[in-house]
């Protein structure tokens, strides 16, 4: 129980390339309605947060973003600093695990429909990229970096299509259905709704590993994933790493029956977000 007159607090961010007005705002609002003080924030270089060059990512800086949110919450007079948690969605679910391994002020971590951004960059979806393909990507990105320095212009990837081609993978169709639909997730500041990340921001993910110290996370972690999510294997990987050491007993993998990756952004068409489960997790562990 938090100290009298002070609230348990949760910092929320994600998905990767989204803004606070999208999925993380929804999760923050839901948890606030259950009595937590919550903050939904835009990561560095995106949305209404600062940082140059715009639309870039960095696993160390983005991990620091969660720690900075904990700084802020810890110093609020209405927050009990000993009862702060974090919730990360999609790529930010993976970053949340890294933050939990780094910052013992984080007392509980929820990771929803998560990605391992370093694994998917280095190995492609479903580990389809071999060393030759990885070298070709490095060559392409290095050449692009030279071009950007010469021209002084950093180039975006181009973002999602307005309409997914018929032969596109199902998960691409799901992303388009969420990020391009004003009735679901479209937002003018969202990278995924518009021009996408900078092309060369992938470079520094090619030789770092996001979860090296996941087994040393001592505090409770819940991983929530959709049964039918293309990214489910990332959640299973995270759970395996988290439970590979001596702190396995307070870790949980919760699979939502029938849900895809993006169903856990806004609930999809069947209210898939396990609000009760997440509320119970934070009430028990904060």
ZABA-764103 format. One record per residue (C-alpha): residue number from 1; z, x, y. Coordinates in steps of 0.1 Angstrom, whole numbers, plus 5000, padded with zeros to 4 digits. Layout:
BEGIN
[NUM; [Z; X; Y]]
...
//
This chain:
BEGIN
[1; [5000; 5000; 5000]]
[2; [4991; 5013; 5034]]
[3; [5018; 5020; 5060]]
[4; [5031; 4990; 5079]]
[5; [5008; 4980; 5107]]
[6; [4980; 5003; 5096]]
[7; [4949; 4996; 5076]]
[8; [4932; 5012; 5047]]
[9; [4898; 5024; 5058]]
[10; [4863; 5030; 5043]]
[11; [4833; 5049; 5057]]
[12; [4800; 5036; 5045]]
[13; [4765; 5050; 5047]]
[14; [4730; 5048; 5031]]
[15; [4705; 5042; 5017]]
[16; [4687; 5075; 5023]]
[17; [4663; 5068; 5052]]
[18; [4680; 5035; 5062]]
[19; [4701; 5027; 5092]]
[20; [4736; 5012; 5096]]
[21; [4721; 4978; 5103]]
[22; [4707; 4975; 5068]]
[23; [4725; 4978; 5035]]
[24; [4756; 4998; 5045]]
[25; [4763; 4974; 5074]]
[26; [4763; 4946; 5048]]
[27; [4787; 4965; 5025]]
[28; [4810; 4974; 5055]]
[29; [4811; 4938; 5066]]
[30; [4819; 4926; 5031]]
[31; [4848; 4950; 5028]]
[32; [4861; 4943; 5063]]
[33; [4863; 4907; 5053]]
[34; [4886; 4918; 5025]]
[35; [4911; 4934; 5049]]
[36; [4898; 4970; 5052]]
[37; [4889; 4987; 5084]]
[38; [4853; 4999; 5078]]
[39; [4827; 5019; 5097]]
[40; [4790; 5019; 5089]]
[41; [4773; 5050; 5104]]
[42; [4738; 5065; 5109]]
[43; [4735; 5100; 5094]]
[44; [4727; 5130; 5116]]
[45; [4691; 5131; 5128]]
[46; [4685; 5094; 5122]]
[47; [4691; 5060; 5138]]
[48; [4714; 5061; 5168]]
[49; [4730; 5094; 5157]]
[50; [4721; 5127; 5173]]
[51; [4705; 5159; 5160]]
[52; [4672; 5177; 5162]]
[53; [4646; 5177; 5148]]
[54; [4647; 5140; 5143]]
[55; [4641; 5125; 5108]]
[56; [4654; 5156; 5090]]
[57; [4680; 5158; 5062]]
[58; [4703; 5185; 5050]]
[59; [4726; 5181; 5020]]
[60; [4754; 5202; 5037]]
[61; [4751; 5185; 5071]]
[62; [4749; 5150; 5055]]
[63; [4780; 5158; 5034]]
[64; [4796; 5168; 5066]]
[65; [4786; 5134; 5081]]
[66; [4810; 5117; 5056]]
[67; [4837; 5142; 5064]]
[68; [4832; 5136; 5101]]
[69; [4836; 5099; 5095]]
[70; [4869; 5107; 5078]]
[71; [4879; 5128; 5108]]
[72; [4874; 5098; 5131]]
[73; [4891; 5073; 5108]]
[74; [4921; 5096; 5103]]
[75; [4928; 5098; 5140]]
[76; [4927; 5061; 5147]]
[77; [4961; 5046; 5154]]
[78; [4953; 5015; 5133]]
[79; [4943; 5035; 5102]]
[80; [4966; 5049; 5075]]
[81; [4951; 5084; 5071]]
[82; [4964; 5087; 5036]]
[83; [4944; 5057; 5025]]
[84; [4907; 5065; 5034]]
[85; [4878; 5060; 5011]]
[86; [4840; 5063; 5013]]
[87; [4811; 5043; 4999]]
[88; [4776; 5057; 4997]]
[89; [4744; 5038; 4988]]
[90; [4712; 5053; 4972]]
[91; [4708; 5090; 4982]]
[92; [4741; 5086; 5001]]
[93; [4757; 5076; 4969]]
[94; [4749; 5111; 4956]]
[95; [4761; 5127; 4988]]
[96; [4793; 5107; 4986]]
[97; [4801; 5125; 4953]]
[98; [4796; 5158; 4969]]
[99; [4818; 5148; 4998]]
[100; [4845; 5137; 4974]]
[101; [4844; 5171; 4957]]
[102; [4848; 5188; 4991]]
[103; [4873; 5167; 5010]]
[104; [4907; 5158; 4995]]
[105; [4913; 5134; 5024]]
[106; [4889; 5110; 5006]]
[107; [4911; 5091; 4983]]
[108; [4885; 5069; 4966]]
[109; [4847; 5069; 4963]]
[110; [4822; 5042; 4955]]
[111; [4787; 5053; 4947]]
[112; [4762; 5025; 4946]]
[113; [4726; 5026; 4931]]
[114; [4728; 5064; 4937]]
[115; [4702; 5091; 4937]]
[116; [4706; 5128; 4930]]
[117; [4684; 5140; 4959]]
[118; [4682; 5176; 4948]]
[119; [4673; 5168; 4912]]
[120; [4645; 5143; 4922]]
[121; [4631; 5168; 4947]]
[122; [4631; 5197; 4923]]
[123; [4620; 5179; 4892]]
[124; [4603; 5147; 4904]]
[125; [4610; 5112; 4891]]
[126; [4621; 5112; 4855]]
[127; [4620; 5150; 4855]]
[128; [4582; 5150; 4854]]
[129; [4578; 5181; 4876]]
[130; [4576; 5215; 4858]]
[131; [4579; 5250; 4874]]
[132; [4542; 5252; 4882]]
[133; [4543; 5219; 4900]]
[134; [4574; 5229; 4918]]
[135; [4558; 5261; 4930]]
[136; [4527; 5242; 4942]]
[137; [4551; 5219; 4962]]
[138; [4567; 5250; 4978]]
[139; [4533; 5264; 4987]]
[140; [4523; 5231; 5003]]
[141; [4555; 5228; 5023]]
[142; [4555; 5264; 5034]]
[143; [4520; 5260; 5047]]
[144; [4530; 5228; 5065]]
[145; [4559; 5246; 5080]]
[146; [4537; 5273; 5095]]
[147; [4514; 5246; 5108]]
[148; [4543; 5228; 5125]]
[149; [4556; 5259; 5141]]
[150; [4521; 5268; 5154]]
[151; [4515; 5233; 5168]]
[152; [4551; 5225; 5179]]
[153; [4548; 5191; 5162]]
[154; [4569; 5181; 5131]]
[155; [4549; 5157; 5110]]
[156; [4563; 5126; 5092]]
[157; [4555; 5117; 5056]]
[158; [4539; 5084; 5066]]
[159; [4564; 5060; 5051]]
[160; [4558; 5031; 5028]]
[161; [4526; 5011; 5029]]
[162; [4526; 4977; 5045]]
[163; [4517; 4962; 5011]]
[164; [4522; 4980; 4978]]
[165; [4490; 4985; 4958]]
[166; [4487; 4966; 4926]]
[167; [4488; 4998; 4905]]
[168; [4519; 5011; 4923]]
[169; [4550; 5017; 4902]]
[170; [4575; 4988; 4902]]
[171; [4601; 5007; 4921]]
[172; [4576; 5013; 4950]]
[173; [4569; 4976; 4951]]
[174; [4606; 4970; 4952]]
[175; [4610; 4994; 4981]]
[176; [4582; 4977; 5000]]
[177; [4596; 4943; 4993]]
[178; [4629; 4953; 5009]]
[179; [4620; 4977; 5037]]
[180; [4589; 4960; 5050]]
[181; [4603; 4924; 5049]]
[182; [4620; 4913; 5082]]
[183; [4639; 4887; 5062]]
[184; [4654; 4914; 5040]]
[185; [4657; 4950; 5052]]
[186; [4631; 4958; 5079]]
[187; [4645; 4976; 5109]]
[188; [4626; 4994; 5137]]
[189; [4648; 5024; 5135]]
[190; [4647; 5028; 5097]]
[191; [4626; 5057; 5085]]
[192; [4619; 5039; 5053]]
[193; [4606; 5009; 5072]]
[194; [4583; 5030; 5094]]
[195; [4571; 5066; 5095]]
[196; [4593; 5081; 5068]]
[197; [4611; 5115; 5067]]
[198; [4596; 5147; 5080]]
[199; [4574; 5163; 5053]]
[200; [4591; 5197; 5054]]
[201; [4627; 5183; 5052]]
[202; [4623; 5185; 5014]]
[203; [4622; 5223; 5014]]
[204; [4659; 5230; 5015]]
[205; [4666; 5206; 4986]]
[206; [4644; 5228; 4963]]
[207; [4670; 5254; 4958]]
[208; [4704; 5237; 4961]]
[209; [4723; 5216; 4936]]
[210; [4742; 5186; 4949]]
[211; [4768; 5181; 4922]]
[212; [4779; 5216; 4911]]
[213; [4816; 5207; 4916]]
[214; [4816; 5170; 4906]]
[215; [4839; 5178; 4876]]
[216; [4865; 5189; 4901]]
[217; [4868; 5155; 4919]]
[218; [4904; 5145; 4913]]
[219; [4903; 5111; 4931]]
[220; [4890; 5078; 4916]]
[221; [4852; 5073; 4916]]
[222; [4832; 5042; 4907]]
[223; [4795; 5044; 4901]]
[224; [4777; 5011; 4903]]
[225; [4741; 5009; 4890]]
[226; [4716; 4982; 4881]]
[227; [4707; 4978; 4845]]
[228; [4670; 4978; 4853]]
[229; [4671; 5003; 4882]]
[230; [4645; 5031; 4879]]
[231; [4673; 5054; 4892]]
[232; [4699; 5045; 4866]]
[233; [4696; 5079; 4850]]
[234; [4710; 5094; 4881]]
[235; [4741; 5073; 4878]]
[236; [4745; 5082; 4842]]
[237; [4741; 5119; 4851]]
[238; [4767; 5116; 4878]]
[239; [4792; 5099; 4855]]
[240; [4786; 5126; 4829]]
[241; [4793; 5153; 4854]]
[242; [4823; 5136; 4868]]
[243; [4839; 5132; 4834]]
[244; [4830; 5166; 4821]]
[245; [4863; 5182; 4832]]
[246; [4900; 5173; 4832]]
[247; [4898; 5145; 4858]]
[248; [4878; 5120; 4838]]
[249; [4904; 5092; 4834]]
[250; [4899; 5077; 4869]]
[251; [4861; 5076; 4868]]
[252; [4841; 5045; 4860]]
[253; [4804; 5036; 4855]]
[254; [4797; 5000; 4861]]
[255; [4763; 4986; 4852]]
[256; [4752; 4953; 4868]]
[257; [4732; 4933; 4843]]
[258; [4696; 4925; 4853]]
[259; [4697; 4943; 4886]]
[260; [4671; 4968; 4899]]
[261; [4677; 4996; 4924]]
[262; [4670; 4976; 4955]]
[263; [4688; 4945; 4942]]
[264; [4720; 4964; 4951]]
[265; [4709; 4969; 4987]]
[266; [4712; 4932; 4997]]
[267; [4719; 4914; 4965]]
[268; [4683; 4906; 4957]]
[269; [4675; 4870; 4946]]
[270; [4706; 4866; 4924]]
[271; [4735; 4880; 4946]]
[272; [4737; 4911; 4924]]
[273; [4761; 4931; 4946]]
[274; [4794; 4932; 4927]]
[275; [4816; 4925; 4957]]
[276; [4846; 4916; 4937]]
[277; [4845; 4948; 4916]]
[278; [4842; 4970; 4947]]
[279; [4870; 4951; 4965]]
[280; [4892; 4955; 4934]]
[281; [4884; 4992; 4931]]
[282; [4894; 5000; 4967]]
[283; [4924; 4977; 4967]]
[284; [4937; 4994; 4936]]
[285; [4929; 5030; 4946]]
[286; [4936; 5031; 4983]]
//
